[in-house]
Amino acid sequence: MAPRILITGSTGYIGGSVLAAITRAHPGYAVTAILRKVSQNYVDAYPRVKTIVGDYDSADILADAASQSDIVIHAGDSEHKGAMKALLRHCVGKMRKVGEVDEESGRSAPTETFGVLSPRVWSDVDDVEEIARLPEDRIHRPVDKLVFEAAAAHGAHIQTAIVFPPHVYGRGHGPGITQSYMVPFFYDAIIAHKSAFYIAKGENARSLVHIEDVVSLYVSLVEEAVKSLDTGTVRDECWGKNGLYFTVSTELVWKDIAAATGKIMASLGLIDSAEPTECTVDEFRSMFGGSGLSFHMFGTNSRSRADRGRSFLGWKPKAPGFFEVLEADILDHHNDEQRDVKAVLASLGKKK
Ligand SMILES: NC(=O)c1ccc[n+]([C@@H]2O[C@H](COP(=O)([O-])OP(=O)(O)OC[C@H]3O[C@@H](n4cnc5c(N)ncnc54)[C@H](OP(=O)(O)O)[C@@H]3O)[C@@H](O)[C@H]2O)c1
């Protein structure tokens, strides 16, 4: 029988790109999508995907759909605890969700670390225990914790895996959102600031990954799950307390990102000078309505190594580098503003 796959968030940047890749690689899989709204565009793109109308607050719909699936890909919202609890309620198959670990995320980092290179590079193999114990104020952590708890309590029945992309770049392939967050948010902040910028020395480093490399990790994980359903053998190194996957293809220092972005935006006539400027902590704090988002997006370190995918799933990033597609990412946002930072800020803190 064809494996039954349930996917959430498949009109979004990551979920939409994952759905496109899975249906292309495995047209025989029986895929069901939970959507807030079923558009004609979606049905035309995926005539064989069954759709169920529901949102992340529709706990019974999520729980029922998950219970009738072999594999659940939750790619929509890494902050919504209710949705994750519902998906885990009767889950008998494999669970995936998407999240990220950001070292020194803006909510908890001391100001003297902004713009300074941290020597710490996280590994999804060597640092499993520490990641499982990260404090609740880390981004996405409350929902990640639910997955760790489910793995600990029900690991014999539910195999979980959490995919932790850092900032993702490149054009997505979904029927809805095709742009990521980082470049559009930086673009908007640069327009408001009138130049590209960095904080302090601008030496904070960011792991980065192209959307196609995130997607290839998801496809490998789903294939691993299908294999274990077929054979009845679960590889302990891939799931549960070990089921953490960083997906990193490159690392860049923020000042270099700012210099390249400033150069492109100046050449497009969007700002006067290509030179990035140094910002103070107060200037950073005032961005995005004083939300602190700018520290998390542009001022902190997020350094990780994708050891697990490489070692146990044969994952290897192959997509173009950040600088190769930066101009296209900038132009995509310039021509079609899909990301609205105000809507993102309004939604933060409203998750149940
Ligand atoms: N993009 C990145 O760089 C990145 C990196 C690391 C982690 N992440 C995390 O990964 C997750 C997905 O990111 P993304 O970039 O793919 O986001 P996205 O493009 O905004 O997609 C979000 C998806 O979730 C759906 N959705 C949102 N709220 C919903 C609700 N209340 N009920 C049902 N569906 C809902 C959206 O459906 P509609 O079409 O109905 O709006 C859409 O399909 C997020 O939690 C994000 O923080 C993203």
The ligand as an SDF file (V2000), in Angstrom:
LIG
                    3D

 48 52  0  0  0  0  0  0  0  0999 V2000
   12.0090   30.4890    6.1420 N   0  0  0  0  0  0  0  0  0  0  0  0
   13.0300   30.3840    6.9730 C   0  0  0  0  0  0  0  0  0  0  0  0
   14.1250   30.9470    6.7740 O   0  0  0  0  0  0  0  0  0  0  0  0
   12.8960   29.5390    8.2130 C   0  0  0  0  0  0  0  0  0  0  0  0
   14.0620   29.1060    8.8450 C   0  0  0  0  0  0  0  0  0  0  0  0
   13.9510   28.3250    9.9960 C   0  0  0  0  0  0  0  0  0  0  0  0
   12.7100   28.0180   10.5190 C   0  0  0  0  0  0  0  0  0  0  0  0
   11.5990   28.4610    9.8900 N   0  0  0  0  0  0  0  0  0  0  0  0
   10.3070   28.1160   10.5090 C   0  0  0  0  0  0  0  0  0  0  0  0
    9.6450   27.1750    9.6820 O   0  0  0  0  0  0  0  0  0  0  0  0
    8.2340   27.3790    9.7320 C   0  0  0  0  0  0  0  0  0  0  0  0
    7.7140   27.5080    8.3040 C   0  0  0  0  0  0  0  0  0  0  0  0
    8.4100   28.5850    7.6780 O   0  0  0  0  0  0  0  0  0  0  0  0
    8.0070   29.1070    6.2510 P   0  0  0  0  0  0  0  0  0  0  0  0
    9.0710   30.0460    5.8340 O   0  0  0  0  0  0  0  0  0  0  0  0
    7.6570   27.9910    5.3520 O   0  0  0  0  0  0  0  0  0  0  0  0
    6.6640   29.9120    6.6020 O   0  0  0  0  0  0  0  0  0  0  0  0
    5.5090   30.4390    5.6270 P   0  0  0  0  0  0  0  0  0  0  0  0
    6.0010   30.5630    4.2330 O   0  0  0  0  0  0  0  0  0  0  0  0
    4.9450   31.6510    6.2600 O   0  0  0  0  0  0  0  0  0  0  0  0
    4.3990   29.2930    5.6370 O   0  0  0  0  0  0  0  0  0  0  0  0
    3.5470   29.1010    6.7070 C   0  0  0  0  0  0  0  0  0  0  0  0
    2.5410   28.0250    6.3390 C   0  0  0  0  0  0  0  0  0  0  0  0
    1.7450   27.7330    7.4840 O   0  0  0  0  0  0  0  0  0  0  0  0
    0.3820   27.9920    7.1580 C   0  0  0  0  0  0  0  0  0  0  0  0
   -0.2810   28.5700    8.3210 N   0  0  0  0  0  0  0  0  0  0  0  0
    0.1040   29.6660    9.0210 C   0  0  0  0  0  0  0  0  0  0  0  0
   -0.7300   29.8600   10.0640 N   0  0  0  0  0  0  0  0  0  0  0  0
   -1.6420   28.8650   10.0040 C   0  0  0  0  0  0  0  0  0  0  0  0
   -2.7610   28.5040   10.8070 C   0  0  0  0  0  0  0  0  0  0  0  0
   -3.1110   29.2180   11.8930 N   0  0  0  0  0  0  0  0  0  0  0  0
   -3.4580   27.4060   10.4770 N   0  0  0  0  0  0  0  0  0  0  0  0
   -3.1270   26.6710    9.3790 C   0  0  0  0  0  0  0  0  0  0  0  0
   -2.0730   26.9590    8.5750 N   0  0  0  0  0  0  0  0  0  0  0  0
   -1.3510   28.0460    8.8910 C   0  0  0  0  0  0  0  0  0  0  0  0
    0.3760   28.9420    6.0020 C   0  0  0  0  0  0  0  0  0  0  0  0
   -0.8450   28.7520    5.3180 O   0  0  0  0  0  0  0  0  0  0  0  0
   -1.7040   29.9400    4.6490 P   0  0  0  0  0  0  0  0  0  0  0  0
   -1.4350   29.8310    3.1780 O   0  0  0  0  0  0  0  0  0  0  0  0
   -3.1060   29.6070    5.0040 O   0  0  0  0  0  0  0  0  0  0  0  0
   -1.2440   31.2360    5.2440 O   0  0  0  0  0  0  0  0  0  0  0  0
    1.5870   28.4220    5.2250 C   0  0  0  0  0  0  0  0  0  0  0  0
    1.2340   27.2760    4.4980 O   0  0  0  0  0  0  0  0  0  0  0  0
    8.0050   28.6410   10.5660 C   0  0  0  0  0  0  0  0  0  0  0  0
    7.6670   28.2620   11.8820 O   0  0  0  0  0  0  0  0  0  0  0  0
    9.3720   29.3170   10.5760 C   0  0  0  0  0  0  0  0  0  0  0  0
    9.5990   30.0580   11.7430 O   0  0  0  0  0  0  0  0  0  0  0  0
   11.6550   29.1850    8.7350 C   0  0  0  0  0  0  0  0  0  0  0  0
  1  2  1  0
  2  3  2  0
  2  4  1  0
  4  5  1  0
  4 48  2  0
  5  6  2  0
  6  7  1  0
  7  8  2  0
  8  9  1  0
  8 48  1  0
  9 10  1  0
  9 46  1  0
 10 11  1  0
 11 12  1  0
 11 44  1  0
 12 13  1  0
 13 14  1  0
 14 15  2  0
 14 16  1  0
 14 17  1  0
 17 18  1  0
 18 19  2  0
 18 20  1  0
 18 21  1  0
 21 22  1  0
 22 23  1  0
 23 24  1  0
 23 42  1  0
 24 25  1  0
 25 26  1  0
 25 36  1  0
 26 27  1  0
 26 35  1  0
 27 28  2  0
 28 29  1  0
 29 30  1  0
 29 35  2  0
 30 31  1  0
 30 32  2  0
 32 33  1  0
 33 34  2  0
 34 35  1  0
 36 37  1  0
 36 42  1  0
 37 38  1  0
 38 39  2  0
 38 40  1  0
 38 41  1  0
 42 43  1  0
 44 45  1  0
 44 46  1  0
 46 47  1  0
M  CHG  2   8   1  16  -1
M  END
$$$$
